[in-house]
């Protein structure tokens, strides 16, 4: 489990931890522990929104700082993946070609529009939350619940060798 936690932290944040040998069991543990890493990312967002409030910033500005903190702490990996997914699905191409589009490093119009709308939604929702720090923490954990759900037995990998 310790190796799985180190792998989860390394995959989902900018924190570089030695992971050692990565095998199927370690990857499984990492996916199961992904929501715990959400405590780190959500905690950073909660700290940012709390600091913004303490500095007298508007709720919207504090929410922008919180969303930015999460993006910085995760290397914007979730945003990059979302843009890739939007470009691949928006292409209307067969699965193999859509996966090739998703692997490219550029971003297309579907990715740009999706990122813009999602970031606006995140900032607006956090700014409107009655308890934004708690909302940021819950969102950090809840967002990473998708990983163990998507990697469960019976869900086929998008490509051979994938999770």
Secondary structure as a PSIPRED ss2 file (coil, helix, strand):
# PSIPRED VFORMAT (PSIPRED V4.0)

   1 X C   1.000  0.000  0.000
   2 X H   0.000  1.000  0.000
   3 X H   0.000  1.000  0.000
   4 X H   0.000  1.000  0.000
   5 X H   0.000  1.000  0.000
   6 X H   0.000  1.000  0.000
   7 X H   0.000  1.000  0.000
   8 X H   0.000  1.000  0.000
   9 X H   0.000  1.000  0.000
  10 X H   0.000  1.000  0.000
  11 X H   0.000  1.000  0.000
  12 X H   0.000  1.000  0.000
  13 X C   1.000  0.000  0.000
  14 X C   1.000  0.000  0.000
  15 X C   1.000  0.000  0.000
  16 X C   1.000  0.000  0.000
  17 X C   1.000  0.000  0.000
  18 X C   1.000  0.000  0.000
  19 X C   1.000  0.000  0.000
  20 X C   1.000  0.000  0.000
  21 X C   1.000  0.000  0.000
  22 X C   1.000  0.000  0.000
  23 X C   1.000  0.000  0.000
  24 X H   0.000  1.000  0.000
  25 X H   0.000  1.000  0.000
  26 X H   0.000  1.000  0.000
  27 X H   0.000  1.000  0.000
  28 X H   0.000  1.000  0.000
  29 X H   0.000  1.000  0.000
  30 X H   0.000  1.000  0.000
  31 X H   0.000  1.000  0.000
  32 X H   0.000  1.000  0.000
  33 X H   0.000  1.000  0.000
  34 X H   0.000  1.000  0.000
  35 X H   0.000  1.000  0.000
  36 X H   0.000  1.000  0.000
  37 X H   0.000  1.000  0.000
  38 X H   0.000  1.000  0.000
  39 X H   0.000  1.000  0.000
  40 X H   0.000  1.000  0.000
  41 X H   0.000  1.000  0.000
  42 X H   0.000  1.000  0.000
  43 X H   0.000  1.000  0.000
  44 X H   0.000  1.000  0.000
  45 X H   0.000  1.000  0.000
  46 X H   0.000  1.000  0.000
  47 X H   0.000  1.000  0.000
  48 X H   0.000  1.000  0.000
  49 X H   0.000  1.000  0.000
  50 X H   0.000  1.000  0.000
  51 X H   0.000  1.000  0.000
  52 X H   0.000  1.000  0.000
  53 X H   0.000  1.000  0.000
  54 X H   0.000  1.000  0.000
  55 X C   1.000  0.000  0.000
  56 X C   1.000  0.000  0.000
  57 X C   1.000  0.000  0.000
  58 X C   1.000  0.000  0.000
  59 X H   0.000  1.000  0.000
  60 X H   0.000  1.000  0.000
  61 X H   0.000  1.000  0.000
  62 X H   0.000  1.000  0.000
  63 X H   0.000  1.000  0.000
  64 X H   0.000  1.000  0.000
  65 X H   0.000  1.000  0.000
  66 X H   0.000  1.000  0.000
  67 X H   0.000  1.000  0.000
  68 X H   0.000  1.000  0.000
  69 X H   0.000  1.000  0.000
  70 X H   0.000  1.000  0.000
  71 X H   0.000  1.000  0.000
  72 X H   0.000  1.000  0.000
  73 X H   0.000  1.000  0.000
  74 X C   1.000  0.000  0.000
  75 X C   1.000  0.000  0.000
  76 X C   1.000  0.000  0.000
  77 X H   0.000  1.000  0.000
  78 X H   0.000  1.000  0.000
  79 X H   0.000  1.000  0.000
  80 X H   0.000  1.000  0.000
  81 X H   0.000  1.000  0.000
  82 X H   0.000  1.000  0.000
  83 X H   0.000  1.000  0.000
  84 X H   0.000  1.000  0.000
  85 X H   0.000  1.000  0.000
  86 X H   0.000  1.000  0.000
  87 X H   0.000  1.000  0.000
  88 X H   0.000  1.000  0.000
  89 X H   0.000  1.000  0.000
  90 X H   0.000  1.000  0.000
  91 X C   1.000  0.000  0.000
  92 X C   1.000  0.000  0.000
  93 X C   1.000  0.000  0.000
  94 X C   1.000  0.000  0.000
  95 X H   0.000  1.000  0.000
  96 X H   0.000  1.000  0.000
  97 X H   0.000  1.000  0.000
  98 X H   0.000  1.000  0.000
  99 X H   0.000  1.000  0.000
 100 X H   0.000  1.000  0.000
 101 X H   0.000  1.000  0.000
 102 X H   0.000  1.000  0.000
 103 X H   0.000  1.000  0.000
 104 X C   1.000  0.000  0.000
 105 X C   1.000  0.000  0.000
 106 X C   1.000  0.000  0.000
 107 X C   1.000  0.000  0.000
 108 X C   1.000  0.000  0.000
 109 X H   0.000  1.000  0.000
 110 X H   0.000  1.000  0.000
 111 X H   0.000  1.000  0.000
 112 X H   0.000  1.000  0.000
 113 X H   0.000  1.000  0.000
 114 X H   0.000  1.000  0.000
 115 X H   0.000  1.000  0.000
 116 X H   0.000  1.000  0.000
 117 X H   0.000  1.000  0.000
 118 X H   0.000  1.000  0.000
 119 X H   0.000  1.000  0.000
 120 X H   0.000  1.000  0.000
 121 X H   0.000  1.000  0.000
 122 X H   0.000  1.000  0.000
 123 X H   0.000  1.000  0.000
 124 X H   0.000  1.000  0.000
 125 X H   0.000  1.000  0.000
 126 X H   0.000  1.000  0.000
 127 X H   0.000  1.000  0.000
 128 X H   0.000  1.000  0.000
 129 X C   1.000  0.000  0.000
 130 X C   1.000  0.000  0.000
 131 X C   1.000  0.000  0.000
 132 X H   0.000  1.000  0.000
 133 X H   0.000  1.000  0.000
 134 X H   0.000  1.000  0.000
 135 X H   0.000  1.000  0.000
 136 X H   0.000  1.000  0.000
 137 X H   0.000  1.000  0.000
 138 X H   0.000  1.000  0.000
 139 X H   0.000  1.000  0.000
 140 X H   0.000  1.000  0.000
 141 X H   0.000  1.000  0.000
 142 X H   0.000  1.000  0.000
 143 X H   0.000  1.000  0.000
 144 X H   0.000  1.000  0.000
 145 X H   0.000  1.000  0.000
 146 X H   0.000  1.000  0.000
 147 X H   0.000  1.000  0.000
 148 X H   0.000  1.000  0.000
 149 X H   0.000  1.000  0.000
 150 X H   0.000  1.000  0.000
 151 X C   1.000  0.000  0.000
 152 X C   1.000  0.000  0.000
 153 X C   1.000  0.000  0.000
 154 X C   1.000  0.000  0.000
 155 X C   1.000  0.000  0.000
 156 X C   1.000  0.000  0.000
 157 X C   1.000  0.000  0.000
 158 X C   1.000  0.000  0.000
 159 X C   1.000  0.000  0.000
 160 X C   1.000  0.000  0.000
 161 X C   1.000  0.000  0.000
 162 X C   1.000  0.000  0.000
 163 X C   1.000  0.000  0.000
